[in-house]
Amino acid sequence: MGEANKQAVSDYVAAFNAHDVARLTELFTPDAQIWGVMGAGGLDIAMPIWAELHDSLEMKLEIVDMIAEGDNVAVRLRETGRFVKPFRGIPGVEPTSRTYQLNAMEWFYFREGQIAARWGARDSAAITRQVAE
């Protein structure tokens, strides 16, 4: 169970980086709940935010560490990106093409082999400091 769940998280990171909506949808339960810096909700809420993160910040994730226990997987990620289009999290600032890097953490809860819940934590203020100031 733990290794299969860890593989599913690796698949999530790959699909997220490719913005592969079909694959992301397969990895999550239909009623999955996703919590993050920009709010909370189901895939219908998360997918447009993720698309904006890709389009505006060219956001990419890299797994640094991962642990699994039972139905839970915790991941420490290196997040990188570049500010190329206006983004709601950086109001009133024109894109600078500057890059950023930060550490992020995500926690996943699995139900029957799919992600049923995901919590994400990152220092989003660090993005603004790196790309806009």
C-alpha positions in Angstrom: 0.0 0.0 0.0 2.7 2.5 1.0 4.8 2.0 -2.1 1.8 2.1 -4.4 0.7 5.4 -2.8 4.2 6.8 -3.1 4.2 5.9 -6.8 0.8 7.6 -7.1 2.3 10.8 -5.6 5.2 10.6 -8.0 2.7 10.2 -10.8 0.8 13.3 -9.5 4.0 15.4 -9.5 4.7 14.3 -13.1 1.2 14.9 -14.2 1.1 18.3 -12.4 4.3 19.4 -14.1 2.9 18.4 -17.5 -0.4 19.9 -16.6 -1.9 16.6 -17.7 -5.5 17.1 -16.7 -6.7 13.7 -17.7 -4.0 11.9 -15.7 -4.6 14.2 -12.6 -8.3 13.4 -12.8 -7.5 9.6 -12.8 -5.3 10.0 -9.7 -7.9 11.7 -7.5 -11.2 10.3 -6.3 -14.3 12.1 -7.8 -15.0 13.7 -4.4 -11.4 14.6 -3.5 -10.8 17.7 -1.4 -7.8 19.8 -2.1 -6.5 22.5 0.3 -3.8 25.0 -0.6 -2.6 28.6 -0.4 -5.3 29.8 -2.9 -8.2 28.1 -1.1 -9.9 24.7 -0.9 -12.3 22.6 -2.9 -12.6 19.8 -5.4 -10.8 19.3 -8.6 -13.2 21.8 -10.3 -11.7 24.5 -8.0 -8.0 23.2 -8.1 -7.6 22.6 -11.8 -8.1 26.3 -12.9 -5.8 27.5 -10.1 -3.2 24.9 -11.2 -3.5 26.0 -14.8 -3.0 29.6 -13.7 0.1 28.6 -11.8 1.5 26.9 -14.9 0.6 29.8 -17.3 1.6 32.7 -15.0 4.5 31.2 -12.9 5.7 28.3 -15.0 5.5 26.3 -11.8 7.3 23.0 -11.5 7.6 20.5 -8.6 10.5 18.2 -7.7 10.3 15.6 -5.0 13.0 16.0 -2.4 11.8 13.6 0.3 8.7 11.4 0.7 7.4 9.2 3.4 4.4 6.9 3.6 2.4 5.4 6.4 -0.8 3.6 5.9 -3.1 5.7 3.7 -1.0 8.8 4.1 2.0 10.2 2.1 3.9 13.3 3.0 6.2 15.0 0.5 8.8 17.8 0.7 9.1 19.4 -2.7 11.4 21.9 -4.4 9.1 24.3 -6.3 10.6 26.5 -9.0 9.1 28.9 -11.5 9.3 32.1 -13.5 6.9 35.0 -13.4 5.8 35.4 -17.1 2.1 36.5 -16.9 0.0 38.4 -14.4 -1.0 36.3 -11.5 -3.8 36.8 -8.9 -1.4 36.1 -6.0 0.9 38.9 -7.1 -1.6 41.8 -7.5 -0.6 45.0 -9.2 2.8 43.7 -10.4 3.7 43.3 -14.0 5.5 40.1 -14.9 9.3 40.4 -14.5 10.5 37.0 -16.0 12.4 36.5 -12.7 12.7 33.0 -11.4 11.9 31.7 -7.9 12.6 28.6 -5.8 11.2 27.5 -2.5 10.4 24.5 -0.4 6.8 23.2 -0.3 5.1 20.4 1.6 2.1 18.4 0.6 0.2 15.7 2.5 -2.0 13.2 0.7 -4.6 10.9 2.0 -5.5 7.8 -0.1 -8.8 5.9 -0.3 -8.9 2.7 -2.4 -5.7 3.6 -4.3 -6.7 7.2 -5.2 -5.9 10.5 -3.7 -9.0 11.5 -1.6 -7.4 14.6 0.0 -4.4 16.8 -0.5 -3.1 19.6 1.7 -0.4 21.9 0.4 1.8 24.4 2.3 4.3 26.8 0.8 5.7 30.2 1.5 3.8 32.1 -1.2 5.2 35.4 0.1 8.6 34.1 -0.9 7.5 33.9 -4.5 6.5 37.6 -4.5 9.8 38.6 -2.8 11.8 36.7 -5.4 9.9 37.7 -8.6 8.5 41.1 -7.9 10.8 43.0 -5.5 
